[in-house]
């Protein structure tokens, strides 16, 4: 008995329109996300201020001294985006200041956060390791995006 083997194109031909549409949308979203992460890491817009902080004194905002890696989001408005390391990216939504704990991440950590308002308020994103800000960036642009990443 000969084994039946189908290629992806054969599977595709059997899929319904809804399944094809969802697959195309998913692939496009992944592609856009990858392009945004690469593009955001290579350039910054005129309203974005990236910086690297090595100062031990941190009176800017109070972040509880914790071990491990956190992404600290500082804003008064609503925001959404993607945060994680090489092995795991997750999407988050929030309003106001929040801290996302990434545990003992030990590779590349990245965050791409967008303001959900068209005002000029500041959105600041910090990557923190063992209580110290390793890298941060901010924007005041309308619906501005902050992309920050670092290798730990």
N, C-alpha and C positions, 0 to 999 in steps of 0.2 A: 504494500500500500504506500503510495507516494504522499509525502507530507504536503499539506496545503500551506503555501507561504504567500502573504499579501504584503505589498509595499505600502508606504504611506499614501501614495497617490490613489491606490485602490481603496484604502480606508476613507480618504477624503471624498471620493466619488460617492461613497455610501452614506456619508453624513448628511443630515438635514441642514436646511438654510440657517436655522437658529444656532446650531452647534458650530457651523462654519463662521458665522458672524462673531460669536463669542471668542472663538479661537483667534480670529484676525485681530479683534480688539485687544485681547490679552497680549499677543505678540507685539502690537504697536505700543501698548503701554510700557511694556518691559523695555523696548527699544528707546522710547522717549526718556524713560527714567535713566537708562545707562548714558545716553547722550547728555542729559542734564547734569548728571553727576560728573562726567568727564569735563564738559564745558564749564561747569561751575567751579571745578577745581583748578582750571587753567586760567580763568579770568574772573574779574569782579567788576560789577557795574559801578558807576560813579557814586552811588549811595551806599556802597558796602565798604566797611573798614575792617579788613582782616588784621590780626595782630597775634604775636606770640608773647605770652606772659611767663616770666620766670621769677617775678617778685614774690617773696614769701608773705608779705603783708597784703591782706585782702579785705579792705573795708568797703569795697564796691557793693557787694551783696553778700548776705550771710548764707553760706552753704555749709551744712553740717559736715564736720570732718569725718569722712568715711574712707574706708579702704576700698580699693577697686576703682572702677571707671564709671563716671556719670556724664550725662549730657544735661546741662542746665540751660533752660530757656527762660529769658527774661523779657517780658513785655506786659503791657496793660490790656492788650486786645486778644482776639482769637487768632489761632495759628493751627497749621497742620503740616505734616511732613513725614519724612522717613529717617529712621535712626538705627544704627547697628554697627556691626563689625563685618569682617569678611565672611564669616559663617552664617550670619543671621541679620537680616534687615526687617524692621517692622514699621508699620505706619502708626502715627499718633495724631490725635486732635486734642486741642485744649484751649483754655482761656486763662490768660495771666501767666504768672511764673510757675514753672514746674521743673522737676528734676527726674530724669529717667536713669535708672540704675542699670548698667550693663555688666555688672559683676566683675569678674577677673579677665576682661577682654585683654588680649595680648598681641593684637595685630593692628591692622588699619581700622580705625574707628571713623565713621562719617555721619554727618547729619545734614539734611537738606530741609529747611523749615521755611514756610511761606506765611506771611501775614495775610489775614483774611479781611483786611480793611484797606480802604483807599486813602487813609490819612497819612500824616507824616510822623506818626509816633515811632519810637525806636523798637526794633526787635534785635535782641542780642542772644547769641548762642555760644556757650562755652563747653569745651571738652575738659573734664576734670579727672585727674588721676591722683588717688590717695590724698584728696583734699586740696590739691594745687591745680590752678588753671593752667593747662598745657597749651591750649590754642583757643582763640575766640574770634568772632566776626560779628558785625552788626549791619543793619540797614535802617534807613528812615524812608525809603521809597514806598510809593503807593503799591500795595500788594507785593512788597519787596520779598526777595528770597535770600536767605543766608545759607551758604554752603560752606561747611567747615569740615576738614578731615585731617587726621594726623596718624603717623605710625608710632605705636607705643614701643 
